[in-house]
Structures are given as C-alpha cells and as structure tokens.
C-alpha cells in the first residue's frame, strides 16, 4: 500500500510522535510505500519524508498554511490511505490523539478570569483550530479516539455518530518500561539528585505544567511526611512553580529535572506517579509508570484513568484542583505503593504497544482503494 501520514511538528518527547514513529517502523518493515508529511521531522529509514512549508509569522498562519499545503501534496501523491495525527481535512483516518480542543478550552476557562476567557474566544489561533477541528470531524470517514472520554466529547460537541469513531487505547512498550529497570537505575538516579534510598519519591512527568496540574501536586506536598520528595520531569515554567513551592513551604521537597530522553530511569527511581491533569486524552506517561510498576494517581479528566481500577492498580482524583484530596490519596499510595504498583504492572501488560499498533494497522489495511 501507498500510505501517507500527517503530523505538523516533531517533538522528541511527544507521546503522539513516539506512537507515530512506532507505526512507521512497523509499516516500513512490511515493505509498504510510506510517506510522511511534516514541517519538521527526523528522517526515518525506509520513510519518504515530504517537508510541508508553513508561514511561521504567527501560529494562526502556521496552522492554516500547513493544512492548505498538505492538501496539495495529498492530491499529488494519491495515496491508498491517508492517516492524519493533525487537525486537517484531507484524510481517510484521523487519530484524535490531541483530544477535543473545544473541550479543553471549556475546562481551561474554569481556571481563568472573565477577561482571560474573552481573550480565548477572540484568539485567532483558537478559532482556526476550532474551525479545522469541526471540518476534520465532519469530513473524516473514520476517527480514532484513544479513550472513551474523547469519543464522548467528539460526539457531544460535534454531533458525530459513534459508529464513525473507533476506540484504540494507547499501548506501552512493556520491555522498555519494566520494574526490572530498578536494578540498573534506581540507586544511580537517586544518588544523582541526592535522594536517599529509603525516601518516598513521587514522580511527575509531563510538559505544559499548567495543563498537567503541577500546581496541585506541589500544593499537596504540604502536610505529607517530611521525608517525601517530588521530582518533576518535563518542560514548563520552572521558575513560576519553584516560586510556588517556596511559597507553599515545600521548596526543599521539589526537584526539577527538566525534559529527559531516558525517562524510564526516573520511573525506576520513583515509588508513586502523580498526574493531577486538567485534561489529557490518554496520558502515555501514566501507562508507562504503570508498566514500570509504579502506583499511580491521576484525574478522571485523563483518558488513561479508564484502565485504572480504583484502589487496586491506582487511584483517581475526582476534583483535579483539590490538593487536600490529592494529599490524602498520596498518603495511601505511599503506604501501599509496592502492592498497588505490582497490580499496575499487571494491568499495563494488557496494553502492549504491539497490540495497539496491530489494531491501527488493520484499520489502515481496510482502506486500500481499488
């Protein structure tokens, strides 16, 4: 088959990019004619890369010109199947890995002042994304949602029939993310950051600290046992959150490690994974932590919470802004981290990346044109 994939930009730490890279690897091994349309992507062996030019004067023009130029390329390539990981309007299959932007804006407005909420409605970029999102959902024959939560949001906001939306949960590399990593990296990683082996270590992984709920995680540290530490992996406004930790009296408990390519070393060092996210279609970090044998806590606004059995392989925070609730549940996880972490590993084993890719590839194969 001649298959075209669309993804606007490549981020080395992005979950969607890693998922797409895995699909591309499987397809290239199967000797398909695979094309990738992107404005920046690392060249991949066996993949025909097409650079899509965009006007980078501002985000609005970048989004609009990318969509227009992708459409021209697709008309020229004439693929058997076009798969987009981006909000575009020229694909056979759209993977809604970024969730529903309309839902995210509604959730985000709950945190903002009236003036700030008005700015969202007038922002040209948000309007462009919402317009493209509407066209994308209405025109695409098959939509792939990575959680029931996202599927319901697409149906509710855009009136799309559930028959057109296929659910495929994100998978995880259960060999890369494994409790066995503790033998190699637990002591080494803790020593690097000055964390004693007996100290309970919480781990937060995610870029975009506001959306991922880092503020709530930091606030929850106040009142937990004195020896608890939180290590933060990811990109965000570190200075602002360091100031928040100082104001909350927990500056000595928070370590900012920045973005990390070998994030499995941090899962190996930690005891509990915490992600009080405001909105996550399906957090890859959550299932990676589970596969690594960590007890996890996240919110019901994380699609990954759908695979968590409350109190067995993790806990779910029902109010994403409630630091007191999070503190109480963290205390439980710290005391039961070993048994809950073992169960989390067993649950993650049910969702290997190979199975998720196989399901997606079967969907692609069904689109071969006559």
N, C-alpha and C positions, 0 to 999 in steps of 0.2 A: 504494500500500500504506500501511497504518497500521502504523508501526514504532515500538516502544518500546525505548529504550536505558537501561541502568542503570549508573551509576558513583557511588559514595558521595561522594567528595570531589574537588574540583578543585585541582590543584597546578600553577601556571603553568609549572613546569619539568619536569613529569612526562611521561615518554615515552608512557604509556598514554593520558593526557589529550590529548596532541597528535595521537595516532593517531585517537582517537575524534572529535576536533574536525574532522579531515580527512574522516572518513566522513560526519559530519553535514553538512558543507558540500556534499559530492557529492550526498547524498540530497535536501537542500533544493533544490538546483538542478534535480533531476529531478522536482520537484513532488510528492514523497511527503508524507504526513501524518506528520511525525516528532515524537516525544515523547522528552523526556529526563527521567529520574527521578534526582534527586541531592539531597543535603543542602546542597550549595553549588556553584554553577556560574555562570560568567559568562554572561549572557543572550546567545543567538546569534540572529541574524536568520533568520527562517523556521523556528525550532525552538520547539515548545511545551514550556516548562520547568515541571516539577512539583517543588516543594520537598518533600522527604521529611523529616519531623521525626524526630529521634532523641533518646534520653535521653543526655545528654552527661556524666552524673555520673562514669562511668568508661568505658574502652574496651570492656569486655565488654558493658555495656548498650547502648552505641552500636551495636556490630555486630549484636546480637540485635534491637534495635528497628528498625534500618534494614531488615533482612530482612523482618520482620513487616509493616511499613508499606508496603514495596514490593509485597508480595504482594497487599495490599488494593487498592492503586492499579491493579495489573495486572488484577485481576478486574473493576474498574470500567471501565477503558479498553478491554478486549477487543481488543488489537492483533492484526494478521495475523501479526506475528512479534515476539518479544521477544528482545533481544540484551543479555546482561549482560557487563560488564567487571569484575564484582564477584562474590565468592563468595555467590551467592544460590541459591534453589531453586525459581524460578518462570519460567525462561527456556527458549526453544527452542534458542538458541545461547549457549554460554559461551566467551568468549575468555580463555584461561588466561594472560594477559599477565603476571600476577604469579607465574607458575610454580607449583610444588608446595610448599606450606608445610611439609608433612611432611618433604620432602627438605631444605629449608632448615634446619629445626630439627636434623636429624641432622648436617648439616655444621657448624652453629654450635656444637653440643655438643663437637665435636673441639677447640675453642679454649678451653673453659671448665673450671672446676674441678668436682669431683663435686657440691658443694653448689649451684653455679650450674646444673648440669644438672638437678638435682632441682627447682629452682625453675621451670624451663621446664615440667616435667611437671605441676606443681601450679598453674601460672598460669592463671586463668580465661579470660583473653583467648586464649591459645594453644589451650586446649581448645575454646573457642567457634569459633575459626577452623577447627580440625581437624574439628569436627563438621559445620560448614557446608560445608567442602571435600568431605567424604565424601558428603553429600547432593547437593551440586552435581554432582559427577562421576557419581553413580549415577542421578540423575533427568534430567539434561540430554540431549536427543536427540543433539545434535551439539556436540562440544567442539573448539575451535580452539586448537592449540598453535603457538607461534611458533618452535619448534626441535624437532629430533628428540630432543634431550636431555630436554626437558619431556614430550614424548609418551611416551618410555620410562619416565620417572618416574611418570607417571599410571598407566600400565599395571602397573608393578611394585608400587606402593604400594596401589592401589585395585582391581586386577583388572579394569580396564576394557578392553574389546575395542578393538584398534587400528582396527577398521572405523569406530568412532564418533568417532575423533579425526582431524581434518583438519589437515594441516600448511600453514600460511601464514606464511612468514618476514616479519618487519618490512621495510617499504620505507623509502626515504630520498628526500628532496627534492633531487634531483641539480642543480637550478638554484640553490637556496639554499646548499647545501654543495658548493663547487666550488673547485678550485685558483685560479680567476680572482680569488677574494677577496683573494689575496695582494697584488695590485696596489693595492687600495684600503686594506687594513687592516694588512698585515704590519708595516710600519715604524711606523705610528702606535701600534699596540698595544704593540709592543716599547718604544718610547720612553716610553709611559705608565708602564711597570713597570721602566724603567731597564735594559733588556736589549739589549746591543749586537747589531747585525745579524748578526755572524759567530758569535755564541754558540749552540751547540747547545741547543735548547729542547725539553724534554719537557713533555707536557700530560696532566693527569689530569682527567677530567670525571666527576662523579658525586656524588650526595648520599647520606649514610649512609656515612661514611668507613670504618667497621669492615668492613662487608659488601663494600665495593668494593676493599678491600685497600690502602688508602693507607699503612698502616704498612710493608708490604713494599716499596712503591715508594720510600718515604723511606729505608729501610734499604739499598736497592740503590744509592743515590747515593754512599755511602761507597766510595771506591776508583775511581769513574769519573773521567774527566779533570776537572781543576779548574774549567774554564770552563762545565761543563754546569749548566743551571738547570732546575728543575721548577716549573711553575705549576699550582696546584690551583684548579679551578672547581667550585663546588658547596657544599652546606650540610653541616655536620658539627661535631664538637667541635674547632674550630680550635685552641683553647688546648692541648689534650692533644697534638695532632700537632705543634704548634710546639715543645712541650717535648721530644717525641721527636726532632725534627730537631736541637734543641740538644744533646741527649744523644748523638746519633749523630755530632755534629761537622759537620753539613751545614746548619745554620740559615741560612747565607748563600746557600744554593743553592735554598731553597724559598720560593715566593711564594704566599700565599693570596689569591685574588681574589674569593672568595665566589660566590654564585649569580649567574648572568648571563643576561639575556634574549637578548642578541645573541652567543651562544656561537660563532657562525661566525667572529667576529673573532679568537677565540683559536685556532681551528683554523688560520686564516690565518697567525698569528704563529709557530706551532709547527713542529717538524720530525718529532717522533715522538710517538705517542699511547700511553700506558701505562695499563693497567687490570688489575691482578692480582687480580681479583674472586674472592671466595669463592663467590658464587652470583649468577648473572644469567640469567634465562630467555632473553633476547636483548637485549643492550645496544644501545640506539639510538645512544648516543654512539660506539660502536665503528664502526658503519656510516657515521655522519656524518663521523667522522675519515677513513675510507677514501675517502668521496666527495670530501672536501676535499684528497685527495692526500697523506695522511699515512701513513708506515709505522706499523703498529700492532703492539702486543704485548698479549695478554690470556691468560686461562687456559682450560683445557678445560672449566671449570665455567661458562663464558659461552656460551650457545647461539649467539652470533654467530661463535664460533670455527669453526663448521661450514662457513662460507663462505670461510674463510681457507685458502689453500694454503701450507703451511709453507715459509718461505724464499723464496716468490715474491711474495706480496702482504701478508705479515705473519709474525709468529712466535707460537707458542703455548707458554705456560709450563705445564709439566706438574705441578709442585708449587707450588701457589699461595702457600705460605709460604716458599719458597726464595729468599731475597734474593740469594744468590750466583748462582743460575741466572739470575735476572732481570738482575743486573748484567752477566753475560757476554753475554746476548742483547741487552741495550740497547746495549752496545758495538758489536755487529754492526749493529744498526739505525741507529745514529748514522752509521756509516761508509757505509752503503748506503741512506740514507733517501730519496734522490732517486729511484733506480730502483725500489725497493720501493714507494714512495709512488705512482709513476706506475701501477704494476700494481694497487695498491689502488683507485685511482680507476676503472680499467677494470672491476674486479670489482664495485664498488658500482653502476656503471651498469647492471648486470644486474638490480638490485633497486630500480627506481624506485617511489616511494610510490603512483603512479597505478596500477601493475600490482597491487600488494598490495591496494589499496582495491577495484579492479575484481574481484579474485578473491573478496574478502569480500562485496561487494555481490551478486555472482552467487549466493553461498550464501544470502544473505538472501532474494533473489527466489524461490529454490526452496521457501521455506517459506510462500508465500501460501496462506492457508486457503480452502477452498471456501465 
